[in-house]
Amino acid sequence: MGYEAIKLELIEWLTKLDDSETIEYLKIVKDSKSNDNDWWDDLSDLQKRGIERGLNDIKNGRTISHEEVKSRYGL
């Protein structure tokens, strides 16, 4: 499927979209591509704290490998 067909499909989908959360998210994506804004600035404080906790966990070695998770859960 070419880009023009994909864009038309997305336009049709968007005109029927009735989910305000998805519409707000798409607006953020659109604005982040058209401005020189850093995506970090668009995150909520809760999202930023979650990312910072995750980075702190990595820094302090509080991680589990993908292989260990697969093994632990029989995947």
mmCIF file of the N, C-alpha and C atoms, coordinates in Angstrom:
data_MODEL
# 
_entry.id   MODEL 
# 
loop_
_atom_site.group_PDB 
_atom_site.id 
_atom_site.type_symbol 
_atom_site.label_atom_id 
_atom_site.label_alt_id 
_atom_site.label_comp_id 
_atom_site.label_asym_id 
_atom_site.label_entity_id 
_atom_site.label_seq_id 
_atom_site.pdbx_PDB_ins_code 
_atom_site.Cartn_x 
_atom_site.Cartn_y 
_atom_site.Cartn_z 
_atom_site.occupancy 
_atom_site.B_iso_or_equiv 
_atom_site.pdbx_formal_charge 
_atom_site.auth_seq_id 
_atom_site.auth_comp_id 
_atom_site.auth_asym_id 
_atom_site.auth_atom_id 
_atom_site.pdbx_PDB_model_num 
ATOM 1   N N  . MET A 1 1  ? 0.857   -1.179  0.000  1.00 0.00 ? 1  MET A N  1 
ATOM 2   C CA . MET A 1 1  ? 0.000   0.000   0.000  1.00 0.00 ? 1  MET A CA 1 
ATOM 3   C C  . MET A 1 1  ? 0.896   1.233   0.000  1.00 0.00 ? 1  MET A C  1 
ATOM 4   N N  . GLY A 1 2  ? 0.678   2.151   -0.927 1.00 0.00 ? 2  GLY A N  1 
ATOM 5   C CA . GLY A 1 2  ? 1.466   3.367   -1.017 1.00 0.00 ? 2  GLY A CA 1 
ATOM 6   C C  . GLY A 1 2  ? 1.087   4.377   0.052  1.00 0.00 ? 2  GLY A C  1 
ATOM 7   N N  . TYR A 1 3  ? 1.936   5.364   0.217  1.00 0.00 ? 3  TYR A N  1 
ATOM 8   C CA . TYR A 1 3  ? 1.702   6.377   1.245  1.00 0.00 ? 3  TYR A CA 1 
ATOM 9   C C  . TYR A 1 3  ? 0.408   7.141   1.025  1.00 0.00 ? 3  TYR A C  1 
ATOM 10  N N  . GLU A 1 4  ? 0.060   7.430   -0.222 1.00 0.00 ? 4  GLU A N  1 
ATOM 11  C CA . GLU A 1 4  ? -1.184  8.166   -0.489 1.00 0.00 ? 4  GLU A CA 1 
ATOM 12  C C  . GLU A 1 4  ? -2.395  7.353   -0.026 1.00 0.00 ? 4  GLU A C  1 
ATOM 13  N N  . ALA A 1 5  ? -2.386  6.063   -0.289 1.00 0.00 ? 5  ALA A N  1 
ATOM 14  C CA . ALA A 1 5  ? -3.495  5.200   0.135  1.00 0.00 ? 5  ALA A CA 1 
ATOM 15  C C  . ALA A 1 5  ? -3.555  5.120   1.659  1.00 0.00 ? 5  ALA A C  1 
ATOM 16  N N  . ILE A 1 6  ? -2.383  5.044   2.290  1.00 0.00 ? 6  ILE A N  1 
ATOM 17  C CA . ILE A 1 6  ? -2.341  5.000   3.757  1.00 0.00 ? 6  ILE A CA 1 
ATOM 18  C C  . ILE A 1 6  ? -2.888  6.303   4.336  1.00 0.00 ? 6  ILE A C  1 
ATOM 19  N N  . LYS A 1 7  ? -2.478  7.429   3.760  1.00 0.00 ? 7  LYS A N  1 
ATOM 20  C CA . LYS A 1 7  ? -2.957  8.718   4.252  1.00 0.00 ? 7  LYS A CA 1 
ATOM 21  C C  . LYS A 1 7  ? -4.477  8.827   4.100  1.00 0.00 ? 7  LYS A C  1 
ATOM 22  N N  . LEU A 1 8  ? -5.003  8.387   2.983  1.00 0.00 ? 8  LEU A N  1 
ATOM 23  C CA . LEU A 1 8  ? -6.455  8.421   2.796  1.00 0.00 ? 8  LEU A CA 1 
ATOM 24  C C  . LEU A 1 8  ? -7.170  7.513   3.795  1.00 0.00 ? 8  LEU A C  1 
ATOM 25  N N  . GLU A 1 9  ? -6.596  6.351   4.053  1.00 0.00 ? 9  GLU A N  1 
ATOM 26  C CA . GLU A 1 9  ? -7.170  5.435   5.045  1.00 0.00 ? 9  GLU A CA 1 
ATOM 27  C C  . GLU A 1 9  ? -7.177  6.078   6.427  1.00 0.00 ? 9  GLU A C  1 
ATOM 28  N N  . LEU A 1 10 ? -6.080  6.748   6.769  1.00 0.00 ? 10 LEU A N  1 
ATOM 29  C CA . LEU A 1 10 ? -5.994  7.416   8.068  1.00 0.00 ? 10 LEU A CA 1 
ATOM 30  C C  . LEU A 1 10 ? -6.975  8.579   8.172  1.00 0.00 ? 10 LEU A C  1 
ATOM 31  N N  . ILE A 1 11 ? -7.126  9.337   7.096  1.00 0.00 ? 11 ILE A N  1 
ATOM 32  C CA . ILE A 1 11 ? -8.086  10.447  7.091  1.00 0.00 ? 11 ILE A CA 1 
ATOM 33  C C  . ILE A 1 11 ? -9.499  9.922   7.319  1.00 0.00 ? 11 ILE A C  1 
ATOM 34  N N  . GLU A 1 12 ? -9.844  8.853   6.623  1.00 0.00 ? 12 GLU A N  1 
ATOM 35  C CA . GLU A 1 12 ? -11.182 8.261   6.791  1.00 0.00 ? 12 GLU A CA 1 
ATOM 36  C C  . GLU A 1 12 ? -11.384 7.784   8.225  1.00 0.00 ? 12 GLU A C  1 
ATOM 37  N N  . TRP A 1 13 ? -10.380 7.122   8.773  1.00 0.00 ? 13 TRP A N  1 
ATOM 38  C CA . TRP A 1 13 ? -10.457 6.628   10.155 1.00 0.00 ? 13 TRP A CA 1 
ATOM 39  C C  . TRP A 1 13 ? -10.592 7.783   11.131 1.00 0.00 ? 13 TRP A C  1 
ATOM 40  N N  . LEU A 1 14 ? -9.802  8.844   10.913 1.00 0.00 ? 14 LEU A N  1 
ATOM 41  C CA . LEU A 1 14 ? -9.809  9.980   11.817 1.00 0.00 ? 14 LEU A CA 1 
ATOM 42  C C  . LEU A 1 14 ? -11.153 10.703  11.813 1.00 0.00 ? 14 LEU A C  1 
ATOM 43  N N  . THR A 1 15 ? -11.789 10.798  10.661 1.00 0.00 ? 15 THR A N  1 
ATOM 44  C CA . THR A 1 15 ? -13.085 11.480  10.600 1.00 0.00 ? 15 THR A CA 1 
ATOM 45  C C  . THR A 1 15 ? -14.158 10.736  11.388 1.00 0.00 ? 15 THR A C  1 
ATOM 46  N N  . LYS A 1 16 ? -13.975 9.442   11.572 1.00 0.00 ? 16 LYS A N  1 
ATOM 47  C CA . LYS A 1 16 ? -14.955 8.636   12.314 1.00 0.00 ? 16 LYS A CA 1 
ATOM 48  C C  . LYS A 1 16 ? -14.550 8.436   13.769 1.00 0.00 ? 16 LYS A C  1 
ATOM 49  N N  . LEU A 1 17 ? -13.345 8.854   14.131 1.00 0.00 ? 17 LEU A N  1 
ATOM 50  C CA . LEU A 1 17 ? -12.811 8.625   15.471 1.00 0.00 ? 17 LEU A CA 1 
ATOM 51  C C  . LEU A 1 17 ? -13.575 9.441   16.497 1.00 0.00 ? 17 LEU A C  1 
ATOM 52  N N  . ASP A 1 18 ? -13.985 8.785   17.580 1.00 0.00 ? 18 ASP A N  1 
ATOM 53  C CA . ASP A 1 18 ? -14.766 9.443   18.621 1.00 0.00 ? 18 ASP A CA 1 
ATOM 54  C C  . ASP A 1 18 ? -14.107 9.283   19.988 1.00 0.00 ? 18 ASP A C  1 
ATOM 55  N N  . ASP A 1 19 ? -12.824 8.975   20.003 1.00 0.00 ? 19 ASP A N  1 
ATOM 56  C CA . ASP A 1 19 ? -12.087 8.739   21.241 1.00 0.00 ? 19 ASP A CA 1 
ATOM 57  C C  . ASP A 1 19 ? -11.211 9.959   21.534 1.00 0.00 ? 19 ASP A C  1 
ATOM 58  N N  . SER A 1 20 ? -11.609 10.768  22.504 1.00 0.00 ? 20 SER A N  1 
ATOM 59  C CA . SER A 1 20 ? -10.906 12.025  22.773 1.00 0.00 ? 20 SER A CA 1 
ATOM 60  C C  . SER A 1 20 ? -9.458  11.799  23.194 1.00 0.00 ? 20 SER A C  1 
ATOM 61  N N  . GLU A 1 21 ? -9.188  10.734  23.920 1.00 0.00 ? 21 GLU A N  1 
ATOM 62  C CA . GLU A 1 21 ? -7.816  10.458  24.352 1.00 0.00 ? 21 GLU A CA 1 
ATOM 63  C C  . GLU A 1 21 ? -6.901  10.193  23.151 1.00 0.00 ? 21 GLU A C  1 
ATOM 64  N N  . THR A 1 22 ? -7.388  9.422   22.196 1.00 0.00 ? 22 THR A N  1 
ATOM 65  C CA . THR A 1 22 ? -6.604  9.139   20.995 1.00 0.00 ? 22 THR A CA 1 
ATOM 66  C C  . THR A 1 22 ? -6.417  10.401  20.168 1.00 0.00 ? 22 THR A C  1 
ATOM 67  N N  . ILE A 1 23 ? -7.458  11.216  20.061 1.00 0.00 ? 23 ILE A N  1 
ATOM 68  C CA . ILE A 1 23 ? -7.362  12.459  19.309 1.00 0.00 ? 23 ILE A CA 1 
ATOM 69  C C  . ILE A 1 23 ? -6.336  13.390  19.949 1.00 0.00 ? 23 ILE A C  1 
ATOM 70  N N  . GLU A 1 24 ? -6.366  13.505  21.274 1.00 0.00 ? 24 GLU A N  1 
ATOM 71  C CA . GLU A 1 24 ? -5.391  14.346  21.973 1.00 0.00 ? 24 GLU A CA 1 
ATOM 72  C C  . GLU A 1 24 ? -3.975  13.824  21.767 1.00 0.00 ? 24 GLU A C  1 
ATOM 73  N N  . TYR A 1 25 ? -3.805  12.506  21.809 1.00 0.00 ? 25 TYR A N  1 
ATOM 74  C CA . TYR A 1 25 ? -2.493  11.908  21.582 1.00 0.00 ? 25 TYR A CA 1 
ATOM 75  C C  . TYR A 1 25 ? -1.994  12.211  20.168 1.00 0.00 ? 25 TYR A C  1 
ATOM 76  N N  . LEU A 1 26 ? -2.867  12.059  19.190 1.00 0.00 ? 26 LEU A N  1 
ATOM 77  C CA . LEU A 1 26 ? -2.486  12.329  17.803 1.00 0.00 ? 26 LEU A CA 1 
ATOM 78  C C  . LEU A 1 26 ? -2.109  13.798  17.618 1.00 0.00 ? 26 LEU A C  1 
ATOM 79  N N  . LYS A 1 27 ? -2.790  14.685  18.315 1.00 0.00 ? 27 LYS A N  1 
ATOM 80  C CA . LYS A 1 27 ? -2.460  16.110  18.259 1.00 0.00 ? 27 LYS A CA 1 
ATOM 81  C C  . LYS A 1 27 ? -1.057  16.345  18.804 1.00 0.00 ? 27 LYS A C  1 
ATOM 82  N N  . ILE A 1 28 ? -0.716  15.684  19.896 1.00 0.00 ? 28 ILE A N  1 
ATOM 83  C CA . ILE A 1 28 ? 0.622   15.812  20.473 1.00 0.00 ? 28 ILE A CA 1 
ATOM 84  C C  . ILE A 1 28 ? 1.675   15.310  19.492 1.00 0.00 ? 28 ILE A C  1 
ATOM 85  N N  . VAL A 1 29 ? 1.390   14.177  18.859 1.00 0.00 ? 29 VAL A N  1 
ATOM 86  C CA . VAL A 1 29 ? 2.325   13.631  17.867 1.00 0.00 ? 29 VAL A CA 1 
ATOM 87  C C  . VAL A 1 29 ? 2.498   14.618  16.715 1.00 0.00 ? 29 VAL A C  1 
ATOM 88  N N  . LYS A 1 30 ? 1.400   15.136  16.212 1.00 0.00 ? 30 LYS A N  1 
ATOM 89  C CA . LYS A 1 30 ? 1.454   16.100  15.106 1.00 0.00 ? 30 LYS A CA 1 
ATOM 90  C C  . LYS A 1 30 ? 2.256   17.334  15.492 1.00 0.00 ? 30 LYS A C  1 
ATOM 91  N N  . ASP A 1 31 ? 1.963   17.887  16.661 1.00 0.00 ? 31 ASP A N  1 
ATOM 92  C CA . ASP A 1 31 ? 2.657   19.102  17.097 1.00 0.00 ? 31 ASP A CA 1 
ATOM 93  C C  . ASP A 1 31 ? 4.142   18.845  17.333 1.00 0.00 ? 31 ASP A C  1 
ATOM 94  N N  . SER A 1 32 ? 4.476   17.671  17.822 1.00 0.00 ? 32 SER A N  1 
ATOM 95  C CA . SER A 1 32 ? 5.882   17.375  18.102 1.00 0.00 ? 32 SER A CA 1 
ATOM 96  C C  . SER A 1 32 ? 6.686   17.253  16.816 1.00 0.00 ? 32 SER A C  1 
ATOM 97  N N  . LYS A 1 33 ? 6.042   16.867  15.733 1.00 0.00 ? 33 LYS A N  1 
ATOM 98  C CA . LYS A 1 33 ? 6.723   16.745  14.445 1.00 0.00 ? 33 LYS A CA 1 
ATOM 99  C C  . LYS A 1 33 ? 6.868   18.095  13.757 1.00 0.00 ? 33 LYS A C  1 
ATOM 100 N N  . SER A 1 34 ? 5.955   19.028  14.028 1.00 0.00 ? 34 SER A N  1 
ATOM 101 C CA . SER A 1 34 ? 5.973   20.295  13.324 1.00 0.00 ? 34 SER A CA 1 
ATOM 102 C C  . SER A 1 34 ? 6.713   21.391  14.089 1.00 0.00 ? 34 SER A C  1 
ATOM 103 N N  . ASN A 1 35 ? 6.993   21.168  15.350 1.00 0.00 ? 35 ASN A N  1 
ATOM 104 C CA . ASN A 1 35 ? 7.693   22.156  16.168 1.00 0.00 ? 35 ASN A CA 1 
ATOM 105 C C  . ASN A 1 35 ? 9.065   21.626  16.551 1.00 0.00 ? 35 ASN A C  1 
ATOM 106 N N  . ASP A 1 36 ? 9.848   22.504  17.110 1.00 0.00 ? 36 ASP A N  1 
ATOM 107 C CA . ASP A 1 36 ? 11.151  22.087  17.625 1.00 0.00 ? 36 ASP A CA 1 
ATOM 108 C C  . ASP A 1 36 ? 11.045  21.708  19.098 1.00 0.00 ? 36 ASP A C  1 
ATOM 109 N N  . ASN A 1 37 ? 9.838   21.382  19.538 1.00 0.00 ? 37 ASN A N  1 
ATOM 110 C CA . ASN A 1 37 ? 9.628   20.999  20.931 1.00 0.00 ? 37 ASN A CA 1 
ATOM 111 C C  . ASN A 1 37 ? 10.273  19.663  21.230 1.00 0.00 ? 37 ASN A C  1 
ATOM 112 N N  . ASP A 1 38 ? 10.771  19.541  22.416 1.00 0.00 ? 38 ASP A N  1 
ATOM 113 C CA . ASP A 1 38 ? 11.285  18.276  22.900 1.00 0.00 ? 38 ASP A CA 1 
ATOM 114 C C  . ASP A 1 38 ? 10.092  17.458  23.400 1.00 0.00 ? 38 ASP A C  1 
ATOM 115 N N  . TRP A 1 39 ? 9.996   16.200  23.005 1.00 0.00 ? 39 TRP A N  1 
ATOM 116 C CA . TRP A 1 39 ? 8.860   15.367  23.396 1.00 0.00 ? 39 TRP A CA 1 
ATOM 117 C C  . TRP A 1 39 ? 8.737   15.287  24.914 1.00 0.00 ? 39 TRP A C  1 
ATOM 118 N N  . TRP A 1 40 ? 9.835   15.434  25.628 1.00 0.00 ? 40 TRP A N  1 
ATOM 119 C CA . TRP A 1 40 ? 9.823   15.379  27.092 1.00 0.00 ? 40 TRP A CA 1 
ATOM 120 C C  . TRP A 1 40 ? 8.885   16.445  27.655 1.00 0.00 ? 40 TRP A C  1 
ATOM 121 N N  . ASP A 1 41 ? 8.848   17.598  27.020 1.00 0.00 ? 41 ASP A N  1 
ATOM 122 C CA . ASP A 1 41 ? 8.011   18.705  27.492 1.00 0.00 ? 41 ASP A CA 1 
ATOM 123 C C  . ASP A 1 41 ? 6.524   18.388  27.382 1.00 0.00 ? 41 ASP A C  1 
ATOM 124 N N  . ASP A 1 42 ? 6.167   17.440  26.531 1.00 0.00 ? 42 ASP A N  1 
ATOM 125 C CA . ASP A 1 42 ? 4.761   17.084  26.341 1.00 0.00 ? 42 ASP A CA 1 
ATOM 126 C C  . ASP A 1 42 ? 4.277   16.016  27.319 1.00 0.00 ? 42 ASP A C  1 
ATOM 127 N N  . LEU A 1 43 ? 5.192   15.446  28.095 1.00 0.00 ? 43 LEU A N  1 
ATOM 128 C CA . LEU A 1 43 ? 4.814   14.406  29.044 1.00 0.00 ? 43 LEU A CA 1 
ATOM 129 C C  . LEU A 1 43 ? 4.246   15.013  30.312 1.00 0.00 ? 43 LEU A C  1 
ATOM 130 N N  . SER A 1 44 ? 3.359   14.256  30.959 1.00 0.00 ? 44 SER A N  1 
ATOM 131 C CA . SER A 1 44 ? 2.831   14.699  32.244 1.00 0.00 ? 44 SER A CA 1 
ATOM 132 C C  . SER A 1 44 ? 3.903   14.473  33.318 1.00 0.00 ? 44 SER A C  1 
ATOM 133 N N  . ASP A 1 45 ? 3.717   15.102  34.472 1.00 0.00 ? 45 ASP A N  1 
ATOM 134 C CA . ASP A 1 45 ? 4.663   14.906  35.578 1.00 0.00 ? 45 ASP A CA 1 
ATOM 135 C C  . ASP A 1 45 ? 4.717   13.442  35.995 1.00 0.00 ? 45 ASP A C  1 
ATOM 136 N N  . LEU A 1 46 ? 3.571   12.778  35.976 1.00 0.00 ? 46 LEU A N  1 
ATOM 137 C CA . LEU A 1 46 ? 3.521   11.357  36.336 1.00 0.00 ? 46 LEU A CA 1 
ATOM 138 C C  . LEU A 1 46 ? 4.348   10.526  35.358 1.00 0.00 ? 46 LEU A C  1 
ATOM 139 N N  . GLN A 1 47 ? 4.228   10.806  34.071 1.00 0.00 ? 47 GLN A N  1 
ATOM 140 C CA . GLN A 1 47 ? 5.002   10.079  33.072 1.00 0.00 ? 47 GLN A CA 1 
ATOM 141 C C  . GLN A 1 47 ? 6.498   10.331  33.245 1.00 0.00 ? 47 GLN A C  1 
ATOM 142 N N  . LYS A 1 48 ? 6.868   11.583  33.510 1.00 0.00 ? 48 LYS A N  1 
ATOM 143 C CA . LYS A 1 48 ? 8.278   11.917  33.708 1.00 0.00 ? 48 LYS A CA 1 
ATOM 144 C C  . LYS A 1 48 ? 8.847   11.197  34.929 1.00 0.00 ? 48 LYS A C  1 
ATOM 145 N N  . ARG A 1 49 ? 8.086   11.182  36.013 1.00 0.00 ? 49 ARG A N  1 
ATOM 146 C CA . ARG A 1 49 ? 8.557   10.483  37.226 1.00 0.00 ? 49 ARG A CA 1 
ATOM 147 C C  . ARG A 1 49 ? 8.734   8.997   36.964 1.00 0.00 ? 49 ARG A C  1 
ATOM 148 N N  . GLY A 1 50 ? 7.828   8.405   36.203 1.00 0.00 ? 50 GLY A N  1 
ATOM 149 C CA . GLY A 1 50 ? 7.942   6.986   35.880 1.00 0.00 ? 50 GLY A CA 1 
ATOM 150 C C  . GLY A 1 50 ? 9.192   6.690   35.072 1.00 0.00 ? 50 GLY A C  1 
ATOM 151 N N  . ILE A 1 51 ? 9.476   7.522   34.101 1.00 0.00 ? 51 ILE A N  1 
ATOM 152 C CA . ILE A 1 51 ? 10.680  7.345   33.292 1.00 0.00 ? 51 ILE A CA 1 
ATOM 153 C C  . ILE A 1 51 ? 11.920  7.520   34.155 1.00 0.00 ? 51 ILE A C  1 
ATOM 154 N N  . GLU A 1 52 ? 11.912  8.540   35.003 1.00 0.00 ? 52 GLU A N  1 
ATOM 155 C CA . GLU A 1 52 ? 13.063  8.787   35.878 1.00 0.00 ? 52 GLU A CA 1 
ATOM 156 C C  . GLU A 1 52 ? 13.284  7.622   36.841 1.00 0.00 ? 52 GLU A C  1 
ATOM 157 N N  . ARG A 1 53 ? 12.193  7.028   37.361 1.00 0.00 ? 53 ARG A N  1 
ATOM 158 C CA . ARG A 1 53 ? 12.334  5.845   38.237 1.00 0.00 ? 53 ARG A CA 1 
ATOM 159 C C  . ARG A 1 53 ? 12.965  4.694   37.463 1.00 0.00 ? 53 ARG A C  1 
ATOM 160 N N  . GLY A 1 54 ? 12.516  4.490   36.234 1.00 0.00 ? 54 GLY A N  1 
ATOM 161 C CA . GLY A 1 54 ? 13.066  3.415   35.414 1.00 0.00 ? 54 GLY A CA 1 
ATOM 162 C C  . GLY A 1 54 ? 14.538  3.622   35.113 1.00 0.00 ? 54 GLY A C  1 
ATOM 163 N N  . LEU A 1 55 ? 14.915  4.845   34.775 1.00 0.00 ? 55 LEU A N  1 
ATOM 164 C CA . LEU A 1 55 ? 16.327  5.140   34.521 1.00 0.00 ? 55 LEU A CA 1 
ATOM 165 C C  . LEU A 1 55 ? 17.161  4.949   35.774 1.00 0.00 ? 55 LEU A C  1 
ATOM 166 N N  . ASN A 1 56 ? 16.603  5.331   36.925 1.00 0.00 ? 56 ASN A N  1 
ATOM 167 C CA . ASN A 1 56 ? 17.301  5.137   38.196 1.00 0.00 ? 56 ASN A CA 1 
ATOM 168 C C  . ASN A 1 56 ? 17.469  3.648   38.496 1.00 0.00 ? 56 ASN A C  1 
ATOM 169 N N  . ASP A 1 57 ? 16.450  2.853   38.207 1.00 0.00 ? 57 ASP A N  1 
ATOM 170 C CA . ASP A 1 57 ? 16.556  1.400   38.391 1.00 0.00 ? 57 ASP A CA 1 
ATOM 171 C C  . ASP A 1 57 ? 17.675  0.829   37.531 1.00 0.00 ? 57 ASP A C  1 
ATOM 172 N N  . ILE A 1 58 ? 17.762  1.256   36.291 1.00 0.00 ? 58 ILE A N  1 
ATOM 173 C CA . ILE A 1 58 ? 18.821  0.777   35.398 1.00 0.00 ? 58 ILE A CA 1 
ATOM 174 C C  . ILE A 1 58 ? 20.184  1.169   35.955 1.00 0.00 ? 58 ILE A C  1 
ATOM 175 N N  . LYS A 1 59 ? 20.299  2.428   36.364 1.00 0.00 ? 59 LYS A N  1 
ATOM 176 C CA . LYS A 1 59 ? 21.563  2.941   36.894 1.00 0.00 ? 59 LYS A CA 1 
ATOM 177 C C  . LYS A 1 59 ? 22.023  2.152   38.123 1.00 0.00 ? 59 LYS A C  1 
ATOM 178 N N  . ASN A 1 60 ? 21.072  1.706   38.935 1.00 0.00 ? 60 ASN A N  1 
ATOM 179 C CA . ASN A 1 60 ? 21.391  1.002   40.176 1.00 0.00 ? 60 ASN A CA 1 
ATOM 180 C C  . ASN A 1 60 ? 21.311  -0.518  40.041 1.00 0.00 ? 60 ASN A C  1 
ATOM 181 N N  . GLY A 1 61 ? 21.234  -1.006  38.817 1.00 0.00 ? 61 GLY A N  1 
ATOM 182 C CA . GLY A 1 61 ? 21.281  -2.442  38.580 1.00 0.00 ? 61 GLY A CA 1 
ATOM 183 C C  . GLY A 1 61 ? 20.021  -3.199  38.957 1.00 0.00 ? 61 GLY A C  1 
ATOM 184 N N  . ARG A 1 62 ? 18.911  -2.502  39.110 1.00 0.00 ? 62 ARG A N  1 
ATOM 185 C CA . ARG A 1 62 ? 17.651  -3.168  39.469 1.00 0.00 ? 62 ARG A CA 1 
ATOM 186 C C  . ARG A 1 62 ? 16.892  -3.507  38.196 1.00 0.00 ? 62 ARG A C  1 
ATOM 187 N N  . THR A 1 63 ? 17.439  -4.453  37.454 1.00 0.00 ? 63 THR A N  1 
ATOM 188 C CA . THR A 1 63 ? 16.825  -4.879  36.201 1.00 0.00 ? 63 THR A CA 1 
ATOM 189 C C  . THR A 1 63 ? 16.791  -6.397  36.130 1.00 0.00 ? 63 THR A C  1 
ATOM 190 N N  . ILE A 1 64 ? 15.959  -6.906  35.250 1.00 0.00 ? 64 ILE A N  1 
ATOM 191 C CA . ILE A 1 64 ? 15.863  -8.337  34.982 1.00 0.00 ? 64 ILE A CA 1 
ATOM 192 C C  . ILE A 1 64 ? 15.997  -8.508  33.478 1.00 0.00 ? 64 ILE A C  1 
ATOM 193 N N  . SER A 1 65 ? 16.830  -9.422  33.067 1.00 0.00 ? 65 SER A N  1 
ATOM 194 C CA . SER A 1 65 ? 17.037  -9.621  31.639 1.00 0.00 ? 65 SER A CA 1 
ATOM 195 C C  . SER A 1 65 ? 15.785  -10.199 30.982 1.00 0.00 ? 65 SER A C  1 
ATOM 196 N N  . HIS A 1 66 ? 15.698  -9.983  29.698 1.00 0.00 ? 66 HIS A N  1 
ATOM 197 C CA . HIS A 1 66 ? 14.591  -10.528 28.916 1.00 0.00 ? 66 HIS A CA 1 
ATOM 198 C C  . HIS A 1 66 ? 14.563  -12.050 29.022 1.00 0.00 ? 66 HIS A C  1 
ATOM 199 N N  . GLU A 1 67 ? 15.734  -12.661 28.951 1.00 0.00 ? 67 GLU A N  1 
ATOM 200 C CA . GLU A 1 67 ? 15.813  -14.128 29.046 1.00 0.00 ? 67 GLU A CA 1 
ATOM 201 C C  . GLU A 1 67 ? 15.335  -14.627 30.404 1.00 0.00 ? 67 GLU A C  1 
ATOM 202 N N  . GLU A 1 68 ? 15.663  -13.898 31.481 1.00 0.00 ? 68 GLU A N  1 
ATOM 203 C CA . GLU A 1 68 ? 15.208  -14.313 32.812 1.00 0.00 ? 68 GLU A CA 1 
ATOM 204 C C  . GLU A 1 68 ? 13.682  -14.210 32.936 1.00 0.00 ? 68 GLU A C  1 
ATOM 205 N N  . VAL A 1 69 ? 13.109  -13.170 32.389 1.00 0.00 ? 69 VAL A N  1 
ATOM 206 C CA . VAL A 1 69 ? 11.654  -13.014 32.416 1.00 0.00 ? 69 VAL A CA 1 
ATOM 207 C C  . VAL A 1 69 ? 10.986  -14.143 31.647 1.00 0.00 ? 69 VAL A C  1 
ATOM 208 N N  . LYS A 1 70 ? 11.531  -14.446 30.460 1.00 0.00 ? 70 LYS A N  1 
ATOM 209 C CA . LYS A 1 70 ? 10.975  -15.542 29.661 1.00 0.00 ? 70 LYS A CA 1 
ATOM 210 C C  . LYS A 1 70 ? 11.050  -16.851 30.428 1.00 0.00 ? 70 LYS A C  1 
ATOM 211 N N  . SER A 1 71 ? 12.181  -17.105 31.060 1.00 0.00 ? 71 SER A N  1 
ATOM 212 C CA . SER A 1 71 ? 12.358  -18.339 31.814 1.00 0.00 ? 71 SER A CA 1 
ATOM 213 C C  . SER A 1 71 ? 11.414  -18.394 33.012 1.00 0.00 ? 71 SER A C  1 
ATOM 214 N N  . ARG A 1 72 ? 11.309  -17.288 33.718 1.00 0.00 ? 72 ARG A N  1 
ATOM 215 C CA . ARG A 1 72 ? 10.487  -17.226 34.920 1.00 0.00 ? 72 ARG A CA 1 
ATOM 216 C C  . ARG A 1 72 ? 9.019   -17.480 34.606 1.00 0.00 ? 72 ARG A C  1 
ATOM 217 N N  . TYR A 1 73 ? 8.566   -16.993 33.460 1.00 0.00 ? 73 TYR A N  1 
ATOM 218 C CA . TYR A 1 73 ? 7.149   -17.119 33.108 1.00 0.00 ? 73 TYR A CA 1 
ATOM 219 C C  . TYR A 1 73 ? 6.884   -18.180 32.048 1.00 0.00 ? 73 TYR A C  1 
ATOM 220 N N  . GLY A 1 74 ? 7.885   -19.010 31.784 1.00 0.00 ? 74 GLY A N  1 
ATOM 221 C CA . GLY A 1 74 ? 7.708   -20.122 30.871 1.00 0.00 ? 74 GLY A CA 1 
ATOM 222 C C  . GLY A 1 74 ? 7.430   -19.722 29.433 1.00 0.00 ? 74 GLY A C  1 
ATOM 223 N N  . LEU A 1 75 ? 8.049   -18.650 29.004 1.00 0.00 ? 75 LEU A N  1 
ATOM 224 C CA . LEU A 1 75 ? 7.825   -18.171 27.634 1.00 0.00 ? 75 LEU A CA 1 
ATOM 225 C C  . LEU A 1 75 ? 8.902   -18.644 26.699 1.00 0.00 ? 75 LEU A C  1 
# 
